[in-house]
């Protein structure tokens, strides 16, 4: 964005970088663990079975003493509850503990203020877009404000920006979130231009992989191909993405990775989701 101040506000972590208070690996998130495979360990990371299955020494099953007794029916009925319905639990006669409510994706946005030291240009752009003086701007007002700096963004990209910085789908942002959007786009623009080495206005698969690595995200070749096919405006013919779609791609990878890392507390690359939390994690990125 031309006319943007050259500095970023001192808040937040660099993209993809874990907090320094935790002893995380320096490798990009999603990268396979280093080191040779240990002897006796399978490729899945589990140790080999020490006793072969054929060594099981239990006596063979014998027929019941009553020859007229019918065999047991082992065909258990399937639950008629819809998929995703929690299984019923008993608590020894006591009432069940209250369940934690899921965060609503349409929760009201809390009013905010500009961070101290915000560039006056940023404040001026927001105030010009906030024509009713409500302290918030909606998706179309944000799209217009960004376009005033010769950057055309689709409404879908604008919606992803708003969701990423508010964690809601209310499609409104305040001064604090607008400032974060403003500086983040400046940072992403610099990354895009750094890897667009031929100045074509597009980056290919190899350049996208380097760009994501610079943000701290290591994705497999399969996922990389899916990203390029999704965000290539030609439908995958040119295998390259433009700046607008690059922003959308980064927001998707960054947002999903951060949601996953909330569950991956051990930073192991594995996490467990309930059906509800999985749907609430993925759907906002689909309906933006």
PAZAPA-4460 file (N, C-alpha, C; in steps of 0.05 Angstrom, whole numbers, plus 32768, in hexadecimal, padded with zeros to 4 digits):
% residues 288
    n_x    n_y    n_z   ca_x   ca_y   ca_z    c_x    c_y    c_z   seq   type   mol
   8011   7FE8   8000   8000   8000   8000   8012   8019   8000     1      X     A
   8010   8029   7FEC   8020   8042   7FEB   8014   8055   8000     2      X     A
   8026   8064   800C   801D   8078   8020   801B   806C   803C     3      X     A
   8021   8052   8040   8020   8047   805A   8039   804E   806A     4      X     A
   8036   8052   8084   804E   8057   8094   8060   803F   8094     5      X     A
   807A   8043   8095   808D   802D   8092   8090   801B   80AA     6      X     A
   8083   8022   80C1   8087   8012   80D9   806D   8003   80E0     7      X     A
   8070   7FEF   80F2   805A   7FE0   80FB   8057   7FE5   8119     8      X     A
   803F   7FE4   8124   803B   7FE8   8141   8047   7FD1   8150     9      X     A
   8050   7FD7   8169   805E   7FC2   8178   804A   7FB0   8187    10      X     A
   8038   7FA3   8179   8027   7F90   8186   8025   7F77   8176    11      X     A
   8020   7F61   8185   801C   7F47   8177   8037   7F3A   8171    12      X     A
   8035   7F20   816B   804D   7F11   8164   8051   7F12   8146    13      X     A
   8069   7F0E   813C   806C   7F0B   811F   805C   7EF3   8116    14      X     A
   8053   7EF3   80FD   8040   7EDF   80F4   804E   7EC4   80F4    15      X     A
   8041   7EB0   8101   804B   7E95   8102   805F   7E91   8118    16      X     A
   8067   7EA6   8126   807B   7EA3   813B   806D   7E9F   8156    17      X     A
   8074   7E89   8165   8067   7E83   817E   8072   7E96   8194    18      X     A
   8063   7E9A   81AA   806C   7EAB   81C0   8087   7EA1   81CA    19      X     A
   8098   7EB4   81D2   80B3   7EAC   81DB   80B3   7E9F   81F7    20      X     A
   809C   7EA0   8205   809B   7E94   821F   8098   7E76   821D    21      X     A
   8094   7E6B   8205   8091   7E4E   8202   80A8   7E44   81F2    22      X     A
   80B2   7E2D   81FA   80C9   7E21   81EC   80C0   7E11   81D4    23      X     A
   80B8   7E20   81BF   80B0   7E14   81A7   80C8   7E0F   8195    24      X     A
   80C5   7DFD   8182   80D9   7DF8   816E   80DB   7E10   815B    25      X     A
   80F4   7E15   8151   80F7   7E2B   813E   80EE   7E24   8122    26      X     A
   80E8   7E0B   811D   80DF   7E03   8102   80C3   7E0F   80FD    27      X     A
   80BD   7E15   80E4   80A2   7E1F   80DD   808C   7E0C   80E6    28      X     A
   8075   7E17   80EE   8060   7E06   80F7   8057   7DF3   80E0    29      X     A
   8054   7DDA   80E6   804C   7DC6   80D2   8063   7DB7   80C7    30      X     A
   807C   7DC0   80CD   8093   7DB1   80C2   8097   7D97   80D1    31      X     A
   80A0   7D81   80C3   80A4   7D68   80D1   80BB   7D6A   80E4    32      X     A
   80BA   7D5B   80FA   80D0   7D5C   810E   80EA   7D52   8103    33      X     A
   8101   7D5F   810A   811B   7D56   8100   8124   7D3D   810D    34      X     A
   813A   7D32   8103   8147   7D1B   8110   8140   7D01   8103    35      X     A
   8153   7CED   8104   814E   7CD3   80F7   813A   7CC3   8107    36      X     A
   812D   7CB1   80FA   811A   7C9F   8107   8128   7C8C   811A    37      X     A
   811E   7C89   8132   812A   7C77   8145   8125   7C5A   813F    38      X     A
   8138   7C4A   8147   8135   7C2D   8142   811D   7C22   8151    39      X     A
   810D   7C12   8143   80F6   7C06   8150   80DE   7C18   8151    40      X     A
   80E0   7C2F   8142   80CA   7C42   8142   80BF   7C43   8126    41      X     A
   80A4   7C43   8124   8097   7C44   810A   8097   7C60   8100    42      X     A
   8090   7C64   80E6   8090   7C7E   80DA   807B   7C90   80E6    43      X     A
   8067   7C85   80F3   8051   7C94   80FF   8059   7C9F   811A    44      X     A
   8071   7C98   8125   807A   7CA2   813E   8074   7C90   8155    45      X     A
   8066   7C7A   8152   8060   7C68   8167   8075   7C52   8168    46      X     A
   807B   7C48   817F   808E   7C33   8182   8082   7C19   8178    47      X     A
   8094   7C07   816F   808B   7BEE   8165   807F   7BDC   817B    48      X     A
   806E   7BC9   8173   8062   7BB7   8187   8077   7BA2   818F    49      X     A
   807B   7BA0   81AA   8090   7B8F   81B3   8088   7B71   81B1    50      X     A
   806E   7B6C   81B3   8065   7B50   81B2   8054   7B4C   8199    51      X     A
   805B   7B38   8188   804A   7B34   8170   802E   7B2C   8178    52      X     A
   801B   7B33   8166   7FFF   7B2C   816C   7FFB   7B0E   8170    53      X     A
   800B   7AFE   8161   8007   7AE1   8163   8010   7AD5   817D    54      X     A
   801D   7AE6   818E   8027   7ADB   81A7   8013   7ADD   81BD    55      X     A
   7FFC   7AE6   81B7   7FE7   7AE8   81CC   7FE1   7ACC   81D7    56      X     A
   7FE2   7AC9   81F2   7FE1   7AAF   81FF   7FC7   7AA8   820C    57      X     A
   7FB2   7AB8   8207   7F98   7AB2   8214   7F8D   7A98   8209    58      X     A
   7F7F   7A88   8219   7F74   7A6E   8210   7F5F   7A73   81FB    59      X     A
   7F5B   7A61   81E8   7F47   7A65   81D4   7F2B   7A65   81DF    60      X     A
   7F19   7A73   81D1   7EFE   7A76   81DB   7EF0   7A5A   81D9    61      X     A
   7EE2   7A53   81EE   7ED4   7A39   81EE   7EB6   7A3E   81ED    62      X     A
   7EA8   7A2C   81E2   7E8B   7A2F   81E0   7E7E   7A2E   81FB    63      X     A
   7E68   7A3B   81FF   7E5A   7A3A   8219   7E51   7A1E   8220    64      X     A
   7E4E   7A19   823A   7E47   79FE   8243   7E2B   79F7   823B    65      X     A
   7E19   7A0B   8237   7DFE   7A05   822F   7DFC   7A06   8211    66      X     A
   7DF9   79EE   8204   7DF8   79EE   81E7   7DDF   79FB   81DB    67      X     A
   7DCB   79FF   81EB   7DB1   7A0A   81E2   7DB0   7A28   81E6    68      X     A
   7DC4   7A34   81F2   7DC4   7A51   81F7   7DCB   7A60   81DD    69      X     A
   7DBA   7A72   81D5   7DBF   7A80   81BB   7DD8   7A92   81BE    70      X     A
   7DE5   7A96   81A7   7DFD   7AA8   81A8   7DF5   7AC4   81AE    71      X     A
   7E09   7AD3   81B9   7E05   7AEF   81C0   7E03   7B00   81A7    72      X     A
   7DF2   7B14   81A8   7DEF   7B27   8192   7E03   7B3D   8195    73      X     A
   7E17   7B3F   8183   7E2B   7B53   8185   7E26   7B6B   8173    74      X     A
   7E0F   7B6C   8166   7E08   7B82   8155   7DFC   7B98   8165    75      X     A
   7E0C   7BAD   816C   7E03   7BC2   817D   7DF4   7BD7   816C    76      X     A
   7DDE   7BE1   8176   7DCF   7BF5   8166   7DDE   7C0F   8164    77      X     A
   7DDC   7C1D   814D   7DE9   7C36   8148   7DD8   7C4C   8155    78      X     A
   7DE6   7C61   815E   7DD7   7C77   816A   7DC7   7C86   8155    79      X     A
   7DAF   7C8E   815D   7D9D   7C9D   814B   7DA2   7CBB   814D    80      X     A
   7DB4   7CC4   815F   7DB9   7CE1   8162   7DC8   7CEB   814A    81      X     A
   7DC3   7D04   8142   7DD2   7D0F   812B   7DEF   7D11   8131    82      X     A
   7DFF   7D10   811B   7E1C   7D11   811E   7E24   7D2B   812C    83      X     A
   7E36   7D29   813F   7E40   7D41   814D   7E32   7D45   8168    84      X     A
   7E1C   7D36   816D   7E0E   7D38   8187   7E20   7D2B   819D    85      X     A
   7E26   7D39   81B2   7E36   7D2D   81C7   7E29   7D15   81D3    86      X     A
   7E3A   7D01   81DA   7E30   7CE9   81E7   7E26   7CEF   8203    87      X     A
   7E0F   7CE2   820B   7E05   7CE7   8226   7E18   7CDD   823B    88      X     A
   7E1A   7CEC   8251   7E2C   7CE4   8267   7E1D   7CE4   8281    89      X     A
   7E26   7CD4   8293   7E1B   7CD3   82AE   7E30   7CDD   82C2    90      X     A
   7E27   7CE9   82D7   7E39   7CF5   82EA   7E32   7CEB   8307    91      X     A
   7E2B   7CD1   8309   7E26   7CC6   8324   7E0F   7CD2   8332    92      X     A
   7DFA   7CDB   8324   7DE3   7CE7   8331   7DE5   7D05   8335    93      X     A
   7DFD   7D10   8330   7E01   7D2D   8333   7DFB   7D3B   8319    94      X     A
   7DF3   7D54   831A   7DEE   7D62   8300   7E08   7D65   82F0    95      X     A
   7E06   7D65   82D6   7E1F   7D67   82C6   7E2B   7D82   82C9    96      X     A
   7E46   7D85   82C6   7E52   7D9F   82C8   7E4A   7DB0   82B0    97      X     A
   7E4A   7DCA   82B4   7E42   7DDC   829D   7E57   7DDB   8287    98      X     A
   7E4D   7DD9   826F   7E60   7DD8   8258   7E68   7DF4   8250    99      X     A
   7E81   7DF6   8246   7E8B   7E10   823E   7E7D   7E18   8224   100      X     A
   7E72   7E30   8222   7E65   7E38   8209   7E79   7E3D   81F3   101      X     A
   7E71   7E37   81DA   7E82   7E3D   81C4   7E80   7E5B   81BE   102      X     A
   7E96   7E67   81B5   7E95   7E83   81AE   7E84   7E87   8195   103      X     A
   7E73   7E9B   8196   7E62   7EA0   8180   7E72   7EAE   816A   104      X     A
   7E70   7EA5   8151   7E7E   7EB3   813B   7E72   7ECE   8135   105      X     A
   7E5A   7ED4   8141   7E4D   7EED   813B   7E4B   7EFE   8155   106      X     A
   7E5F   7EFA   8167   7E5F   7F09   817F   7E64   7F27   8179   107      X     A
   7E58   7F38   818A   7E5B   7F55   8185   7E78   7F5E   8189   108      X     A
   7E81   7F70   8178   7E9C   7F7A   817A   7E9E   7F8F   818F   109      X     A
   7EB3   7F8D   81A0   7EB7   7FA1   81B6   7EC3   7FBA   81AA   110      X     A
   7EB9   7FD2   81B1   7EC4   7FEB   81A8   7EE2   7FED   81AF   111      X     A
   7EF2   7FF9   819E   7F0E   7FFA   81A2   7F18   8016   819B   112      X     A
   7F32   801B   81A0   7F3E   8035   819A   7F58   8030   818A   113      X     A
   7F62   8045   817E   7F7C   8042   8170   7F92   803D   8184   114      X     A
   7FA5   802B   817E   7FBC   8027   8190   7FCC   8041   8192   115      X     A
   7FDA   8045   81A8   7FEB   805D   81AB   8000   805E   8195   116      X     A
   8004   8076   818A   8018   8079   8176   800F   8072   815A   117      X     A
   7FF5   806D   8156   7FEB   8066   813B   7FEF   807E   8128   118      X     A
   7FF9   8078   8110   7FFE   808C   80FC   7FE4   809C   80F6   119      X     A
   7FE6   80B6   80F4   7FCE   80C6   80EE   7FC1   80BF   80D4   120      X     A
   7FD1   80B5   80C0   7FC5   80AC   80A7   7FB1   8095   80AB   121      X     A
   7FB8   8083   80BD   7FA7   806C   80C3   7F8D   8076   80CF   122      X     A
   7F8F   8089   80E2   7F77   8093   80EF   7F66   80A2   80DB   123      X     A
   7F72   80B1   80C9   7F63   80C0   80B6   7F54   80AE   80A2   124      X     A
   7F60   8098   809A   7F53   8086   8088   7F3B   8079   8095   125      X     A
   7F3E   8071   80AF   7F27   8065   80BD   7F11   8079   80C1   126      X     A
   7F17   8091   80C9   7F02   80A5   80CE   7EF3   80AC   80B5   127      X     A
   7F02   80AD   809E   7EF4   80B2   8085   7EE1   809C   807D   128      X     A
   7EE8   8083   8084   7ED7   806C   807D   7EBF   806B   8091   129      X     A
   7EC3   8073   80AA   7EAE   8072   80BE   7E9C   808B   80BC   130      X     A
   7E8C   808B   80A7   7E7C   80A3   80A1   7E66   80A9   80B5   131      X     A
   7E5C   8094   80C3   7E47   809A   80D7   7E52   809E   80F3   132      X     A
   7E6D   809D   80F6   7E79   80A3   8110   7E73   808E   8125   133      X     A
   7E6D   8076   811D   7E66   8061   8130   7E7E   8054   813E   134      X     A
   7E96   8059   8134   7EAD   804C   813F   7EB3   8031   8133   135      X     A
   7EA3   8029   811F   7EA7   8010   8110   7EA4   8016   80F3   136      X     A
   7EB1   8005   80E2   7EAC   8006   80C5   7EA5   7FEA   80BD   137      X     A
   7E93   7FE7   80A9   7E8A   7FCD   80A0   7E9C   7FC4   8089   138      X     A
   7E95   7FAD   807D   7EA6   7FA0   8069   7EA9   7FB2   8050   139      X     A
   7E93   7FBE   8046   7E95   7FCE   802E   7EA5   7FE8   8033   140      X     A
   7EA2   7FF3   804B   7EB1   800B   8052   7ECF   8005   8054   141      X     A
   7ED5   7FED   805F   7EF1   7FE5   8060   7EFC   7FE0   8044   142      X     A
   7EEC   7FD3   8033   7EF5   7FCF   8017   7EFB   7FE9   8009   143      X     A
   7EEA   7FFD   800D   7EEE   8017   8001   7F07   8025   800C   144      X     A
   7F0B   8023   8027   7F23   802F   8034   7F3C   8023   8029   145      X     A
   7F3D   8008   8026   7F55   7FFB   801B   7F5A   8002   7FFE   146      X     A
   7F44   8005   7FEF   7F47   800B   7FD3   7F51   8027   7FCE   147      X     A
   7F4E   8039   7FE2   7F58   8054   7FDF   7F77   8055   7FDD   148      X     A
   7F84   803F   7FE4   7FA1   803D   7FE2   7FA8   802A   7FCB   149      X     A
   7F98   802A   7FB6   7F9E   801B   7F9E   7FA1   7FFD   7FA3   150      X     A
   7F92   7FF3   7FB6   7F92   7FD6   7FBB   7F75   7FCD   7FBA   151      X     A
   7F6F   7FBD   7FA5   7F54   7FB4   7FA1   7F51   7F98   7FAE   152      X     A
   7F3F   7F95   7FC1   7F3B   7F7C   7FCE   7F1E   7F73   7FCA   153      X     A
   7F1A   7F59   7FC6   7EFF   7F4E   7FC4   7EF2   7F4F   7FDF   154      X     A
   7ED8   7F4E   7FE0   7EC9   7F4D   7FF9   7ED1   7F35   800A   155      X     A
   7ED6   7F1E   7FFC   7EDE   7F06   800B   7EF8   7F0B   801A   156      X     A
   7F0C   7F18   800D   7F25   7F1E   801B   7F20   7F31   8032   157      X     A
   7F0F   7F45   802D   7F08   7F58   8043   7EFB   7F4A   805A   158      X     A
   7EE9   7F37   8054   7EDC   7F28   806A   7EF0   7F17   807A   159      X     A
   7F03   7F0B   806C   7F17   7EFB   807A   7F29   7F0D   808B   160      X     A
   7F30   7F25   8081   7F3F   7F38   8091   7F30   7F3F   80AA   161      X     A
   7F16   7F45   80A7   7F06   7F4D   80BE   7F03   7F36   80D2   162      X     A
   7EFF   7F1D   80C8   7EFC   7F07   80DA   7F17   7F01   80E9   163      X     A
   7F2D   7F04   80DA   7F47   7EFD   80E6   7F4D   7F10   80FD   164      X     A
   7F46   7F2A   80FB   7F4E   7F3D   810F   7F39   7F42   8124   165      X     A
   7F21   7F37   8120   7F0C   7F3A   8135   7F02   7F20   8140   166      X     A
   7F08   7F0A   8132   7EFF   7EEF   813A   7EE1   7EED   813C   167      X     A
   7ED3   7EFD   812C   7EB6   7EFC   812A   7EAE   7F00   810C   168      X     A
   7E96   7EF9   8106   7E8B   7EFE   80EB   7E77   7F15   80EA   169      X     A
   7E7A   7F27   80FC   7E68   7F3E   80FD   7E6E   7F51   80E6   170      X     A
   7E86   7F4F   80DA   7E8E   7F5F   80C2   7E8E   7F7D   80C9   171      X     A
   7E98   7F83   80E0   7E9E   7F9E   80E8   7EB9   7F9E   80F7   172      X     A
   7EC8   7FB4   80F4   7EE1   7FB7   8103   7EE2   7FD3   810F   173      X     A
   7EF1   7FD4   8125   7EF5   7FEE   8132   7F11   7FF9   812C   174      X     A
   7F19   800F   813A   7F33   801B   8135   7F4B   8008   813A   175      X     A
   7F4A   7FF9   814F   7F60   7FE7   8155   7F64   7FD2   8140   176      X     A
   7F4E   7FC5   8138   7F50   7FB1   8123   7F57   7FBC   8108   177      X     A
   7F4E   7FD4   8102   7F55   7FE1   80E9   7F73   7FE7   80E7   178      X     A
   7F7E   7FEF   80FE   7F9B   7FF4   80FE   7FAA   7FDB   80FA   179      X     A
   7FA1   7FC4   8105   7FAF   7FAB   8101   7FAD   7FA2   80E4   180      X     A
   7F95   7FA6   80D8   7F92   7F9F   80BB   7FA5   7FB0   80AA   181      X     A
   7FA6   7FCA   80B0   7FB6   7FDD   80A1   7FD4   7FD5   80A1   182      X     A
   7FDF   7FCF   80B8   7FFC   7FC8   80B9   8001   7FAC   80B0   183      X     A
   7FEE   7F9A   80B4   7FF2   7F7E   80AA   7FF3   7F7D   808C   184      X     A
   7FE2   7F8C   807F   7FE2   7F8D   8062   7FFC   7F99   8057   185      X     A
   8007   7FAC   8066   8021   7FB7   805E   8036   7FA1   805F   186      X     A
   8035   7F92   8074   8049   7F7C   8078   8046   7F67   8062   187      X     A
   802D   7F5F   805D   8028   7F4A   8049   802F   7F54   802D   188      X     A
   802B   7F6E   8028   8032   7F79   800E   8050   7F77   800A   189      X     A
   8060   7F7D   801F   807D   7F7B   801D   8086   7F5E   8017   190      X     A
   8079   7F4B   8024   8080   7F2F   8020   8079   7F27   8004   191      X     A
   8062   7F2E   7FFA   805A   7F27   7FDF   806E   7F32   7FCB   192      X     A
   8076   7F4C   7FCE   8088   7F58   7FBB   80A4   7F4B   7FBD   193      X     A
   80AC   7F43   7FD4   80C6   7F36   7FD7   80C8   7F1C   7FC8   194      X     A
   80B2   7F0D   7FC7   80B2   7EF3   7FB9   80A8   7EF4   7F9D   195      X     A
   809C   7F0A   7F95   8095   7F0E   7F79   80AE   7F19   7F6A   196      X     A
   80C1   7F08   7F66   80DB   7F10   7F5C   80DB   7F1A   7F40   197      X     A
   80C8   7F10   7F2F   80C7   7F19   7F13   80B4   7F31   7F10   198      X     A
   80A9   7F3B   7F26   8097   7F52   7F26   807F   7F4E   7F13   199      X     A
   8075   7F36   7F13   805E   7F30   7F01   8043   7F36   7F0F   200      X     A
   8044   7F3C   7F29   802B   7F40   7F37   801F   7F26   7F41   201      X     A
   802E   7F10   7F3D   8025   7EF6   7F46   803C   7EE7   7F52   202      X     A
   8036   7ED3   7F63   804A   7EC1   7F6D   8041   7EA4   7F68   203      X     A
   8055   7E94   7F61   804F   7E78   7F5A   8051   7E66   7F73   204      X     A
   804F   7E4C   7F6F   804E   7E39   7F86   8067   7E3B   7F96   205      X     A
   807E   7E3B   7F89   8098   7E3B   7F98   809A   7E55   7FA8   206      X     A
   8092   7E6C   7F9C   8094   7E86   7FA9   8080   7E87   7FC0   207      X     A
   8068   7E7B   7FBD   8054   7E7B   7FD2   805F   7E6A   7FEA   208      X     A
   806C   7E54   7FE4   8077   7E44   7FFA   808B   7E54   800A   209      X     A
   809D   7E63   7FFC   80B1   7E73   800A   80A3   7E89   801A   210      X     A
   808E   7E95   800F   8080   7EAA   801D   8073   7EA0   8036   211      X     A
   8067   7E88   8035   805A   7E7C   804D   806F   7E75   8061   212      X     A
   8086   7E6B   8058   809C   7E64   806B   80A5   7E7D   8079   213      X     A
   80A6   7E94   806B   80AF   7EAD   8078   809B   7EB6   808D   214      X     A
   8082   7EAD   808A   806E   7EB3   809F   806D   7E9F   80B5   215      X     A
   807D   7E89   80B2   807F   7E75   80C7   806D   7E5D   80C2   216      X     A
   8064   7E58   80A9   8052   7E42   80A4   805E   7E2F   808F   217      X     A
   8061   7E16   8097   806C   7E02   8085   8055   7DF0   807C   218      X     A
   804E   7DF1   8062   8039   7DE0   8057   8044   7DCC   8044   219      X     A
   8037   7DB5   8042   8040   7DA0   8031   803B   7DA7   8013   220      X     A
   8048   7D99   8001   8043   7D9E   7FE4   8026   7D9A   7FDC   221      X     A
   8019   7D87   7FE9   7FFD   7D82   7FE2   7FEB   7D9A   7FEA   222      X     A
   7FF0   7DA4   8002   7FE0   7DBB   800B   7FE7   7DD4   7FFB   223      X     A
   8001   7DD7   7FF4   8009   7DED   7FE3   7FFB   7DED   7FC8   224      X     A
   7FF9   7DD5   7FBC   7FEA   7DD3   7FA2   7FCD   7DDB   7FA6   225      X     A
   7FC1   7DD2   7FBC   7FA5   7DD9   7FC1   7FA1   7DF7   7FC4   226      X     A
   7FB4   7E04   7FD2   7FB2   7E21   7FD6   7FB4   7E30   7FBC   227      X     A
   7FC7   7E28   7FAB   7FCB   7E35   7F91   7FB3   7E31   7F80   228      X     A
   7FA8   7E19   7F7F   7F90   7E14   7F6F   7F78   7E24   7F79   229      X     A
   7F76   7E27   7F93   7F60   7E36   7F9F   7F62   7E54   7F99   230      X     A
   7F7A   7E5F   7F9B   7F7D   7E7C   7F9B   7F87   7E87   7F80   231      X     A
   7F8B   7E75   7F6D   7F93   7E7E   7F52   7F7A   7E87   7F43   232      X     A
   7F78   7EA0   7F3B   7F60   7EAB   7F2E   7F5B   7E9D   7F13   233      X     A
   7F6F   7E90   7F07   7F6B   7E82   7EEE   7F60   7E66   7EF2   234      X     A
   7F5A   7E5F   7F0B   7F50   7E44   7F10   7F65   7E2F   7F10   235      X     A
   7F7E   7E37   7F14   7F94   7E24   7F16   7FA4   7E21   7EFC   236      X     A
   7F9D   7E30   7EE7   7FAB   7E2D   7ECE   7FC8   7E39   7ECF   237      X     A
   7FCA   7E50   7EDC   7FE4   7E5D   7EDD   7FF5   7E56   7EF5   238      X     A
   7FE9   7E49   7F09   7FF7   7E40   7F21   8005   7E58   7F2F   239      X     A
   7FF7   7E6E   7F31   8002   7E87   7F3D   7FEB   7E97   7F49   240      X     A
   7FF0   7EA6   7F5E   7FDB   7EB6   7F6B   7FE4   7ED3   7F6C   241      X     A
   7FD0   7EE5   7F6A   7FD4   7F02   7F6B   7FD3   7F0B   7F88   242      X     A
   7FD8   7F25   7F8C   7FDB   7F30   7FA7   7FC1   7F2D   7FB8   243      X     A
   7FAB   7F34   7FAC   7F91   7F32   7FBA   7F8D   7F15   7FC5   244      X     A
   7F91   7F01   7FB3   7F8E   7EE6   7FBB   7FA4   7EDC   7FCE   245      X     A
   7FBB   7EE8   7FCB   7FD1   7EE2   7FDE   7FC9   7EE9   7FFA   246      X     A
   7FBD   7F00   7FFD   7FB3   7F08   8018   7F9F   7EF4   8022   247      X     A
   7F8C   7EEC   8011   7F77   7ED9   8019   7F84   7EBE   8021   248      X     A
   7F98   7EB6   8011   7FA6   7E9D   8017   7FB4   7E9E   8032   249      X     A
   7FC3   7EB4   8037   7FD1   7EB7   8050   7FBE   7EB7   8068   250      X     A
   7FA7   7EC5   8065   7F94   7EC7   807B   7F88   7EAB   8081   251      X     A
   7F84   7E9B   806C   7F79   7E80   8070   7F8C   7E6E   807E   252      X     A
   7FA5   7E6E   8074   7FBA   7E5C   8080   7FC0   7E65   809D   253      X     A
   7FC3   7E7F   80A0   7FCA   7E8A   80BB   7FB3   7E85   80CE   254      X     A
   7F9A   7E8B   80C5   7F83   7E88   80D7   7F7F   7E6C   80E0   255      X     A
   7F7F   7E59   80CC   7F7B   7E3D   80D3   7F91   7E32   80E4   256      X     A
   7FAA   7E3A   80DF   7FC0   7E31   80EF   7FBE   7E3A   810B   257      X     A
   7FB7   7E53   810F   7FB4   7E5E   812A   7F9E   7E50   8139   258      X     A
   7F87   7E4B   812C   7F71   7E3C   8138   7F7A   7E20   8140   259      X     A
   7F8A   7E13   812F   7F94   7DF8   8135   7FA7   7DF9   814D   260      X     A
   7FB8   7E0D   814E   7FCC   7E0F   8163   7FBF   7E14   817E   261      X     A
   7FA7   7E1F   817F   7F99   7E22   8198   7F93   7E07   81A5   262      X     A
   7F8F   7DF3   8194   7F8A   7DD8   819E   7FA3   7DC8   81A1   263      X     A
   7FB8   7DCF   8191   7FD1   7DC0   8192   7FE3   7DCD   81A7   264      X     A
   7FDB   7DC9   81C1   7FE9   7DD7   81D7   8006   7DCC   81DA   265      X     A
   800B   7DB4   81D1   8026   7DA9   81D4   8038   7DAF   81BC   266      X     A
   802C   7DBE   81A9   803B   7DC5   8190   8047   7DAD   8183   267      X     A
   8036   7D98   8180   803F   7D7E   8175   8036   7D7A   8159   268      X     A
   8025   7D8B   814E   801A   7D87   8133   8001   7D76   8133   269      X     A
   7FF7   7D6F   814B   7FDE   7D5F   814E   7FCB   7D6D   8161   270      X     A
   7FB1   7D6A   815C   7F9D   7D77   816E   7F83   7D67   816C   271      X     A
   7F73   7D6A   8181   7F59   7D5C   8182   7F43   7D72   8182   272      X     A
   7F30   7D6E   8170   7F19   7D81   816E   7EFF   7D72   8173   273      X     A
   7EED   7D7F   8180   7ED1   7D75   8180   7EC5   7D7D   8165   274      X     A
   7EAF   7D70   815F   7EA1   7D76   8146   7E99   7D93   8144   275      X     A
   7E8F   7D9E   815B   7E86   7DBA   815B   7E9D   7DCD   8157   276      X     A
   7EB3   7DC9   8166   7EC9   7DDB   8164   7ED7   7DD9   8149   277      X     A
   7ED7   7DC2   813C   7EE2   7DBF   8121   7ED1   7DD0   810D   278      X     A
   7EB6   7DCE   810F   7EA5   7DDD   80FD   7EA9   7DFB   8101   279      X     A
   7EAB   7E04   811B   7EAE   7E20   8120   7ECA   7E2A   8118   280      X     A
   7EDD   7E18   8115   7EF8   7E20   810C   7EF8   7E24   80EE   281      X     A
   7EEC   7E12   80DF   7EEE   7E12   80C2   7EDA   7E24   80B4   282      X     A
   7EC1   7E23   80BE   7EAB   7E31   80B0   7EAF   7E4F   80AC   283      X     A
   7EBA   7E5D   80C0   7EBE   7E7A   80BB   7ECF   7E80   80A2   284      X     A
   7EE2   7E6E   809C   7EF3   7E73   8085   7EE4   7E6C   806B   285      X     A
   7ECF   7E5B   806D   7EC1   7E54   8055   7EAA   7E68   804E   286      X     A
   7E9F   7E74   8063   7E88   7E86   805E   7E90   7EA3   805C   287      X     A
   7EAA   7EA9   805E   7EB3   7EC5   805D   7EAB   7ED2   8042   288      X     A
***
